[in-house]
Amino acid sequence: EAPTEKGNYRAFATVTDGEESATLSTTFEISTPKGTAYVYVSEDEEDVEYFKFTTPISSGKELERAVGRGSAKVYLTQDIEIESRLDFMLMGILDLDLNGHSITVKNEQQLFEVDGPFQGLRIFDTNTSGAGNGKIIRDNDSSDNGAFVSVLADGLFCLYGGSLCGNKRSQNGGAVVLATYGIFKQYGGSICDNETTGNGGGVYVPAGGKYTLYGGTVSGNKASNGGGIYCEDAVTISGGKITGNKATTANGGGIFIRTGTVTIENCEISGNTAKIDGGGIYNDGGTLTITDSKINGNGAGGGGGITHCNNTLNLSGCTVNDNTSGGTGGGIYVPQKNAPTINITGTEICNNTASANGGGISGGESTTNLNNNTLIDGNKAHKGGGVHGTQKINMAEGVVISNNTAGQDGGGVYLGDGQSGWAGLRMNGGEIHDNSAQYGGGVYYANNIKADSVVRGKIYDNTATGNGGGIWTAHRGDSNAFNIEGRIYGNTATNGAGGGIHHTHLCLPKLAEVLGAQCNQRLLKIHIVFGDVRAAGAEMRGHLSVEDLAA
């Protein structure tokens, strides 16, 4: 239902269907007085808000006077310059329509300070001929400017359109700074090309602050930690894009998370970089849930896509693709000393690269749960082309680890090098196939094998240029270790031994089906230990049971 006041209005609505979204707009007229209206439709709030801009602004002085009077609904009629900070009255809400024009800030002070529960700032850009051109920019040579917007306790800032760009600071928050209990809601617009030597090149969220990203972009910003966003508390992201940001000296090119509960949904996090760890996301101690999002094309010294240090990481319906690491964890990296839980469901982790370990995932001491319809494909690393873990990896039915490459060990999966000296693969289903490495084309065990390790899925068509086309291990397990109840077939050790399995010290309580592969026109051999009985050089022909070897 349209407002009854006289004026010219424009209605906006954003419609999202899966990965596709569109912004719909229309203009309508109620009489002919000057003025524009912005109509925002909120699915979460289940209501419609009308913003009517009634006061034209043609200079910086006029904007200063409008802000000083308290509440105002203003729109720019031309580009303007600001020479001093804009101070709100005790009670006041400013609705500012950039209307396709720019505000150039010439001084070093912050532009807006929103303080208290009765103060608010809402910025729009409703230009009908070139929507998205409105912007607030900084034009001076200083690298120690104030923020564009500072939101103090219980203050509210909403960004619906326009850009906040080109600011340089030496303190936290290149464009927007929240204080404890400050609130920032971004529905659209852009926070871009800002820079700080502190944390949070685009947005800084301290403990107690609250930032929600519904749409728009955070792009091209730079900071020490958190090139795009730095948060020490809860952040909710349910749309938008975080792209091309950079952590210049430390961690979190796109987002740095200190603690709290962070949820990310329907968001693109791409093209971000970090000097040390976490090109896309660096999670230091928060609980992180990511759903239906893209973490693609990011880069860092470690954890090209995501670095996750503590607590729980949940990934569902995501893509973690084409990320690069100069060290460990091309797609996802868990530092070695930490032991969080990682749950991955229905997610693609593909074509990532790590110079050291874990092209797709480097799980550290974590328990890594790979659940239904997860694909880990085409990743590359020195060890653990697909997955590198030092503790425990659980695979469910429907998980595929394929076409990954390791320069040395574990083309599909590498297990070991952990502090406990034990590692386990519990393969309750799924497939490990067409991976390649020097040793252990499919799976490589570097440590002793955990008691509940099991293969119930399929390990096939993997290749080792040395030993162990399917599985390589030379370490011991106890009497309950490594039940093989699935199939290991079609694997090849081109210049070594153990096309199916290469082993010298392993208990195999169950061996359902292990098929050897041809190497130099002979059947490959395997060395297996059953308690104190050694069956050295036993040939593997089709179905082979423990009893056959023990006899």
C-alpha positions in Angstrom: 0.0 0.0 0.0 1.6 3.3 -1.1 2.0 6.2 1.2 -0.6 8.9 1.0 1.7 11.9 1.1 2.2 13.9 -2.1 5.4 13.2 -4.0 7.2 11.2 -6.6 8.2 7.7 -5.5 10.4 4.9 -6.5 9.8 1.4 -5.2 12.7 -1.2 -4.8 12.5 -4.9 -4.0 15.3 -7.6 -4.1 14.1 -11.1 -5.0 16.3 -14.1 -4.4 15.8 -17.6 -5.7 18.6 -19.9 -4.9 21.8 -18.5 -6.3 20.0 -16.0 -8.6 18.8 -12.6 -7.4 17.4 -9.5 -9.0 16.5 -6.0 -7.9 13.1 -4.9 -9.1 12.2 -1.2 -9.2 9.3 0.9 -10.4 8.4 4.6 -10.2 5.0 6.0 -9.3 3.6 9.4 -8.8 1.4 11.0 -6.2 0.8 14.5 -7.4 4.0 16.4 -8.5 5.9 17.9 -5.6 9.7 17.3 -5.5 10.9 14.3 -3.6 11.9 10.7 -3.9 10.8 7.6 -1.9 12.7 4.4 -1.3 10.7 1.3 -0.5 12.6 -1.5 1.2 10.9 -4.9 1.5 12.4 -7.0 4.3 11.8 -10.8 4.4 13.2 -11.1 7.9 11.2 -8.2 9.4 8.1 -9.1 7.3 7.2 -5.5 6.6 7.7 -2.7 4.1 9.5 0.5 4.9 8.9 3.7 3.0 11.6 6.4 2.9 10.6 9.8 1.5 13.4 12.3 0.9 11.9 15.8 1.0 14.8 18.2 1.5 17.2 18.9 -1.4 20.9 19.4 -0.6 23.2 21.2 -2.9 26.2 22.0 -0.7 28.1 20.8 2.3 26.8 23.6 4.4 23.2 22.6 3.7 23.9 19.1 4.8 25.6 20.3 8.0 22.5 22.4 8.8 20.2 19.5 8.1 22.1 17.1 10.4 22.3 19.8 13.1 18.5 20.1 13.2 18.1 16.5 14.2 15.9 14.1 12.1 16.0 14.9 8.4 15.2 13.2 5.1 17.5 14.7 2.5 18.7 14.0 -1.1 21.7 15.4 -3.0 21.0 17.4 -6.1 24.7 17.7 -7.0 28.2 16.6 -5.8 29.2 18.3 -2.6 32.3 18.8 -0.3 32.5 18.6 3.5 35.1 20.5 5.4 34.1 19.5 9.0 32.5 16.7 11.0 28.7 16.4 10.9 27.4 16.3 14.5 23.9 15.0 15.3 21.5 16.5 17.7 20.8 14.4 20.9 17.8 12.8 19.1 17.9 12.5 15.4 17.7 10.1 12.4 19.2 11.1 9.1 17.9 9.5 5.9 20.5 10.5 3.3 19.9 9.8 -0.4 23.1 10.2 -2.4 20.9 10.3 -5.5 23.8 9.3 -7.8 26.1 12.1 -6.5 29.2 12.2 -4.3 30.2 13.6 -0.9 33.9 14.4 -0.9 35.4 14.7 2.6 38.3 17.1 2.6 39.3 17.0 6.3 40.8 14.3 8.5 37.9 13.9 10.9 35.3 11.2 10.9 32.2 12.2 8.9 29.3 10.8 11.0 29.2 9.8 14.6 26.0 8.0 15.6 25.6 8.0 19.4 22.8 6.5 21.5 19.5 4.7 21.1 17.8 7.8 19.6 20.3 8.4 16.8 20.4 6.7 13.5 21.9 7.1 10.0 20.5 5.5 6.9 22.3 6.0 3.5 20.6 5.3 0.1 21.4 5.8 -3.5 18.1 5.9 -5.5 19.3 7.6 -8.6 17.0 6.5 -11.4 19.4 7.0 -14.3 22.5 5.6 -12.8 21.8 3.8 -9.5 25.0 2.8 -7.7 27.0 5.9 -8.6 26.5 7.7 -5.3 29.5 7.6 -3.1 31.3 9.1 -0.1 35.0 9.5 -0.6 38.0 11.0 1.1 40.2 13.5 -0.7 43.4 14.4 1.2 47.0 13.2 1.6 46.6 12.0 5.2 46.9 8.4 6.3 45.4 9.1 9.7 41.8 10.1 8.9 38.8 9.4 11.0 36.3 6.8 9.9 33.4 7.7 7.6 30.9 6.4 10.2 31.5 5.7 13.9 28.6 4.0 15.6 28.6 4.3 19.4 26.6 2.3 22.0 23.0 1.6 20.8 23.5 3.7 17.7 22.2 2.3 14.4 23.7 2.7 10.9 22.0 1.2 7.9 23.6 1.2 4.4 21.1 0.6 1.6 23.0 2.0 -1.3 26.0 4.1 -2.4 29.7 3.5 -1.7 32.0 4.4 1.2 35.4 4.4 -0.4 39.0 5.6 -0.4 39.6 6.3 3.2 43.1 5.8 4.9 43.5 5.3 8.7 46.1 4.2 11.2 43.4 2.9 13.6 40.9 0.1 13.5 38.1 0.3 10.9 38.9 1.8 7.5 35.4 2.9 6.7 33.0 1.9 9.6 33.8 1.5 13.2 31.5 0.1 15.8 31.7 0.6 19.6 30.4 -1.9 22.1 26.6 -2.3 21.4 26.9 -0.3 18.2 24.8 -1.8 15.3 25.5 -1.8 11.6 23.1 -3.3 9.0 24.3 -3.4 5.4 21.4 -4.1 3.0 23.3 -3.0 -0.1 25.9 -0.5 -1.3 29.6 -0.9 -1.2 32.4 -0.5 1.3 35.4 -0.4 -1.0 39.1 0.5 -1.3 39.6 1.7 2.3 42.9 1.1 4.1 44.1 1.0 7.7 47.3 -0.1 9.4 45.1 -1.4 12.2 42.4 -4.1 11.9 39.3 -4.1 9.7 40.0 -2.4 6.4 36.3 -2.0 5.7 34.4 -2.7 8.9 35.6 -3.1 12.5 33.3 -4.9 15.0 34.5 -5.0 18.7 33.2 -7.3 21.4 29.5 -6.4 21.9 29.1 -4.8 18.5 26.8 -6.2 15.9 27.2 -6.3 12.1 24.7 -7.9 9.7 25.5 -8.1 6.0 22.3 -8.8 4.0 23.6 -7.6 0.6 26.0 -5.3 -1.1 29.8 -5.7 -1.2 32.9 -5.3 0.9 35.7 -5.1 -1.6 39.3 -3.9 -2.2 40.0 -3.0 1.4 43.3 -3.4 3.3 44.3 -3.9 6.9 46.8 -5.8 9.1 44.1 -8.3 10.1 40.7 -8.6 8.5 41.2 -6.8 5.2 37.5 -6.6 4.6 35.9 -7.2 8.1 37.4 -7.7 11.5 35.0 -9.0 14.2 35.5 -9.8 17.9 31.9 -10.9 18.4 28.8 -12.2 16.6 28.4 -11.4 13.0 25.6 -12.6 10.6 26.1 -12.6 6.9 23.1 -13.7 4.8 24.1 -12.3 1.4 26.4 -10.0 -0.4 30.0 -10.3 -1.6 33.3 -10.0 0.2 35.9 -9.7 -2.6 39.4 -8.5 -3.3 40.3 -7.5 0.2 43.8 -8.0 1.7 45.4 -8.6 5.1 48.6 -6.9 4.5 50.8 -8.2 7.4 48.8 -10.9 9.1 45.6 -12.9 8.9 42.1 -12.9 7.3 42.1 -11.3 3.9 38.3 -11.3 3.7 37.2 -11.8 7.3 39.0 -12.1 10.6 36.9 -13.7 13.4 38.3 -13.3 16.9 35.5 -15.1 18.8 31.7 -15.4 19.0 29.3 -17.3 16.8 29.4 -16.3 13.2 27.0 -17.5 10.5 27.6 -17.0 6.8 24.9 -17.8 4.2 24.4 -17.1 0.5 27.6 -15.1 0.4 30.5 -15.0 -2.1 34.0 -14.7 -0.5 36.5 -14.5 -3.4 39.7 -13.0 -4.5 40.9 -12.1 -1.0 44.5 -12.5 0.2 46.4 -12.7 3.5 50.1 -12.3 4.2 50.0 -15.2 6.7 46.9 -17.3 7.1 43.2 -17.3 6.0 43.0 -15.7 2.5 39.2 -15.8 2.6 38.4 -16.3 6.3 40.5 -16.6 9.4 38.6 -18.0 12.4 40.7 -17.6 15.6 38.3 -18.8 18.2 34.7 -18.5 17.0 32.1 -21.1 16.1 31.7 -20.8 12.4 28.8 -22.1 10.2 28.8 -21.5 6.5 25.9 -22.5 4.2 25.3 -22.2 0.5 28.3 -19.9 0.0 31.3 -19.6 -2.3 34.8 -19.4 -0.9 36.7 -19.4 -4.2 39.9 -18.0 -5.6 41.5 -16.7 -2.3 45.1 -17.0 -1.4 47.4 -16.9 1.7 50.6 -18.2 3.2 48.4 -20.9 4.9 44.7 -21.7 4.4 44.0 -20.1 1.1 40.3 -20.4 1.5 39.7 -20.8 5.3 41.9 -21.1 8.3 40.0 -22.5 11.3 41.8 -22.6 14.6 39.4 -23.6 17.4 35.8 -24.7 18.1 33.6 -26.0 15.4 33.5 -25.4 11.7 30.3 -26.4 9.8 30.2 -26.3 6.0 27.1 -27.2 4.1 26.2 -26.7 0.4 29.3 -24.6 -0.3 32.1 -24.5 -2.8 35.7 -24.1 -1.7 37.4 -24.0 -5.0 40.5 -22.6 -6.7 42.2 -21.3 -3.5 46.0 -21.3 -3.1 48.3 -21.6 -0.1 52.0 -20.9 -0.1 52.3 -23.4 2.8 49.6 -25.7 4.2 45.9 -26.1 3.4 44.9 -24.8 -0.1 41.2 -24.9 0.6 40.9 -25.3 4.4 43.7 -25.2 7.0 43.6 -26.2 10.7 46.9 -25.3 12.5 48.7 -28.4 13.7 48.5 -27.7 17.5 44.7 -27.3 17.5 41.9 -29.9 17.6 38.6 -28.5 16.6 35.7 -30.5 14.9 35.1 -30.0 11.2 31.8 -31.0 9.7 31.5 -30.9 5.9 28.3 -31.8 4.1 27.3 -31.5 0.4 30.3 -29.3 -0.4 32.7 -29.1 -3.3 36.4 -28.7 -2.4 38.1 -28.6 -5.8 41.1 -27.4 -7.6 42.9 -25.9 -4.6 46.7 -25.9 -4.3 49.1 -26.0 -1.3 52.9 -25.9 -1.6 53.2 -28.1 1.5 50.4 -30.3 2.9 46.7 -30.6 2.2 45.7 -29.3 -1.2 42.0 -29.5 -0.4 42.0 -29.8 3.4 44.7 -29.8 6.0 42.9 -30.9 9.1 45.7 -30.8 11.7 44.7 -32.6 15.0 41.0 -32.1 14.2 38.3 -34.7 13.8 37.2 -34.2 10.2 33.7 -35.5 9.3 33.1 -35.7 5.6 29.4 -36.2 5.0 27.0 -36.9 2.2 27.6 -35.6 -1.3 30.9 -34.0 -0.5 33.4 -33.9 -3.4 37.1 -33.3 -3.0 38.6 -33.3 -6.5 41.5 -32.0 -8.5 43.5 -30.6 -5.6 47.3 -30.5 -5.4 49.9 -30.6 -2.6 53.3 -32.0 -1.6 51.6 -34.3 0.9 47.9 -35.1 1.0 46.7 -33.9 -2.3 43.0 -34.2 -1.3 43.0 -34.3 2.5 45.9 -34.1 5.0 45.0 -35.1 8.6 47.0 -36.0 11.6 44.2 -37.4 13.8 40.9 -38.8 12.5 39.0 -38.6 9.3 35.4 -40.0 9.0 33.9 -40.6 5.5 30.2 -41.2 4.9 28.5 -42.8 2.0 28.4 -40.4 -1.0 31.7 -38.8 -0.3 34.2 -38.8 -3.3 37.9 -38.0 -3.1 39.2 -38.1 -6.6 41.7 -36.8 -9.1 44.0 -35.3 -6.5 47.7 -35.2 -6.7 50.6 -35.3 -4.2 54.2 -34.7 -5.2 55.3 -37.1 -2.5 52.8 -39.0 -0.2 49.0 -39.5 -0.2 47.4 -38.5 -3.4 43.9 -38.8 -2.0 44.4 -38.9 1.8 47.5 -38.5 4.0 47.2 -39.5 7.7 49.9 -38.9 10.3 52.6 -36.6 11.6 50.4 -35.8 14.6 51.4 -35.3 18.2 49.6 -38.5 19.4 51.5 -40.8 17.0 48.2 -42.4 15.9 45.8 -41.6 13.0 42.7 -43.1 11.7 40.5 -43.3 8.6 37.0 -44.5 9.2 35.6 -45.0 5.7 32.0 -46.0 6.3 31.3 -45.5 2.6 32.3 -43.3 -0.3 35.1 -43.6 -2.9 38.8 -42.8 -3.1 39.7 -43.1 -6.8 42.0 -41.8 -9.5 44.4 -40.0 -7.2 48.2 -40.1 -7.6 51.4 -39.7 -5.6 54.9 -41.1 -5.3 53.8 -43.3 -2.3 50.2 -44.1 -1.4 48.3 -43.1 -4.5 45.0 -43.4 -2.6 45.8 -43.3 1.1 49.1 -42.9 3.0 49.6 -43.7 6.7 52.5 -42.0 8.3 51.6 -42.9 11.9 50.3 -45.9 13.7 46.8 -46.8 12.8 43.9 -46.1 15.2 41.9 -49.1 16.4 38.6 -48.1 14.7 40.0 -47.6 11.2 37.9 -49.3 8.6 37.5 -49.4 4.8 33.8 -50.1 3.9 33.8 -48.0 0.7 35.9 -48.3 -2.5 39.6 -47.4 -3.1 40.3 -47.9 -6.8 42.2 -46.8 -9.9 44.8 -44.8 -7.8 48.4 -44.7 -8.9 51.7 -44.6 -7.0 55.0 -44.1 -8.9 56.7 -45.9 -6.0 54.9 -48.2 -3.5 51.3 -48.6 -2.5 49.0 -47.8 -5.4 45.9 -48.0 -3.2 47.3 -47.8 0.4 50.8 -47.3 1.8 51.7 -47.9 5.4 54.6 -49.4 7.3 53.3 -48.7 10.8 51.5 -51.0 13.3 47.9 -51.1 14.5 46.5 -53.1 17.4 44.4 -56.3 17.0 41.3 -54.3 16.0 43.0 -52.0 13.5 42.1 -51.4 9.9 39.2 -53.6 9.0 38.9 -53.9 5.3 35.3 -54.7 4.5 35.0 -52.8 1.2 36.9 -53.1 -2.1 40.4 -52.1 -3.1 40.9 -52.8 -6.8 42.5 -51.5 -10.0 45.3 -49.6 -8.2 48.8 -49.4 -9.6 52.3 -49.1 -8.3 54.1 -48.4 -11.5 57.7 -48.7 -10.3 57.3 -50.3 -6.9 55.4 -52.9 -4.9 51.9 -53.2 -3.5 49.5 -52.2 -6.2 46.6 -52.6 -3.8 48.4 -52.3 -0.4 52.0 -51.8 0.6 52.6 -52.8 4.2 55.0 -54.5 6.5 53.4 -54.3 10.0 49.6 -54.5 9.9 46.9 -56.5 11.6 44.0 -57.2 9.2 41.1 -58.9 11.1 38.8 -58.7 8.0 39.8 -58.6 4.4 36.8 -58.7 2.2 38.3 -58.1 -1.2 41.8 -56.9 -2.2 42.9 -57.2 -5.8 46.5 -56.7 -6.8 47.6 -54.8 -9.9 50.1 -55.7 -12.6 53.6 -54.2 -12.3 56.4 -55.3 -14.8 54.3 -58.2 -15.9 54.0 -59.8 -12.4 51.6 -59.9 -9.6 52.4 -57.3 -6.9 53.4 -58.5 -3.4 52.5 -57.4 0.1 54.1 -57.9 3.5 51.6 -58.4 6.4 52.0 -59.2 10.1 49.4 -61.2 12.0 50.4 -61.1 15.6 53.8 -62.9 15.6 53.2 -64.6 12.2 54.8 -63.1 9.2 53.6 -63.9 5.7 56.2 -62.2 3.6 55.9 -62.0 -0.1 52.4 -63.4 -0.2 50.9 -63.1 -3.6 47.4 -61.4 -3.8 45.1 -63.3 -6.2 41.5 -62.1 -6.3 39.7 -62.8 -3.0 42.3 -63.3 -0.2 41.4 -63.9 3.5 43.4 -63.6 6.7 43.1 -67.3 7.2 44.7 -68.0 3.8 47.8 -66.0 4.7 48.0 -67.2 8.3 48.1 -70.8 7.1 
